Amino acid sequence: MYRYDEFDAAFVASRVEQFRDQVARRLSGELTEEQFRPHRLMNGLYLQLHAYMLRVAVPYGTLNSRQLRKLADIARKYDRGYGHFTTRQNLQYNWPKLSETPDILAELASVEMHAIQTSGNCIRNVTADHFAGVAADEIADPRPYCEILRQWSSQHPEFSFLPRKFKIAVNGGPHDRAAIQAHDIGLQMARNERGELGFVVYVGGGLGRTPFVAKKIRDFLPERDLLRYVDAILRVYNLDGRRDNKYKARIKILVHEKGTDAFRAAVEAEYSANAQSALDLQQADIARMGAYFAPPRLEPRAAMSARIARRRQRDAKFDAYVGANVTPHKVPGYAIMTVSLKAIGEVPGDASADQMDAVADLAEDYSHDELRVSHEQNLILPHVALDDLPAVYDRLASVGLAAPNSGQISDIIACPGLDYCALATARSIPVAQRIAERFGDGARARDIGPLKIKISGCINACGHHHVGHIGILGLERAGEETYQITLGGSGDETASIGQITGPGFSSERVVEAIDTIVETYRTQRSDASEAFLQTFRRIGMAPFKEALYERSAGSDI
């Protein structure tokens, strides 16, 4: 993984001291909250419902054990003993004291971490496929290009005050694990007919009050032109993006109003005008960056041993875990393990300091000191030998992290909602907990199969509900929390925005409504191998709508 050079270290250290002075001026009353606001946002500090919240950057979701231990230590020392992993592959602390935030930033800097550009109208943390560099189906590792984009965009003088926040994601395999079509810019690694590496370019995706799937504007962009083309997109957006209305300021609105063809033409003209640009990537620079992400030297091993097979036969929970949470590695004899942060009844995405320490130990002992954060709010151990699966599983189980539910119905994405967020209109966490408790992670959940439920506590869609197979949006109606349900959304390579089923459901009835949807799917699927999304796309909304509303006529559902 990338290591700070002298410039990085000096830059982050100077930012910490600058912010320490700004905090002191706020605490003394020299700065009002309104004057302080832009300073704190540039350092990832939000004012939430009950307290400040600090968002820590985890670039492209890659961590080592030392960094995760530091996050655990900060949680104990400065927060309430836990952290919340987000859909941006970041980590949030929900209860820091303002006076202590500079000390937190200094501690982060000691392990090459920061909170810069995790908020504000700038280019945010660049995200990536959480299986980058290890997936068996990978075209190329996207992380070197993410790091190139991070270095180029950090404190970029032209793009530090964009019309609105700006998000970039890069995916390395044919299956989109980074939700690139829900981003302002989505980059899909690809090879052309000559085998040359490059990118398919998508622009104008985004969720919130006006959701859009991104539009493809380039079938193939050579890798050397990456920065020049991204720069062209941002220049067009910075010049033409709306600044008079924040609800219409995202690039998705510009692409929609301008039209895909006209937007593409504007970008191509800007791109061509800088044909001799110094932004062109040289092979030596690409190779230098790629060396930071060289995989560990893993000698191919035999397939899963008879000992592991026997453990699976006699231990149903371990067998379920291997079936759900273990993914093929590109090196034979190794696996990628998803550490679910969705134990039944717990808060989705939360990890205690003790749990973070435990996972850090496992990364050091069994995964070549490497971890990932997924945009689905889980942790990843990317290099685990198959023969080590039982030992890793047993240690995860001892700290409550062995839920065998990756990709299943209880692996729910949820924003903090009204329990924490000042923007929220309804609670997300209790609904997620109740749904998980209803379906569990046992035989019924396995029979249901792959099903992504995503919950947002307001229209800003931080829980990505628009692209959930089942999406839930919490709203306030006449002083009561109500939940609107959408079906058929997807954040993968077949990206789609979910369709609204109809009127919302009360907090008391929403779990029953989800149960009705799931049981309708089970009766309508062609066989047990047909996943929820496949069934929905085959039969459409009508059977689900009938089950939800017409059959319940006269009830208060």
Secondary structure, DSSP 8 states (H G I E B T S, - for coil): -----HHHHHHHHHHHHHHHHHHHHHHHTSS-HHHHHHHHHTTTEEE-SSSEEEEE--GGGEE-HHHHHHHHHHHHHHSSSEEEE-TTS-EEES---GGGHHHHHHHHHTTT---TTSSSSSB---EE-TTTTTBTT-SS--HHHHHHHHHHHTT-SSSSS-SS-B-EEEE-SSS-SS-GGGSSEEEEEEE-TT--EEEEEEE--B-TTS-B--EEEEEEEEGGGHHHHHHHHHHHHHHHS--S-GGG-SHHHHHHHH-HHHHHHHHHHHHHHTTT-TT---HHHHHHHHHHT---------SS-HHHHHHHHH-HHHHHHHHHHEEEBSSTTEEEEEE-S--TTS-TTEEEHHHHHHHHHHHHHHSTT-EEE-TTS-EEEEEEEGGGHHHHHHHHHHTT-----TTSTT--EE--GGGT-TT-SS-SHHHHHHHHHHH-SSHHHHHH-S--EEEESSTT-TT-GGGSSEEEEEEEETTEEEEEEEES-B-STT-B--EE-SS-EETTTHHHHHHHHHHHHHHHSSSTTS-HHHHHHHH-SHHHHIIIIITTTTS--
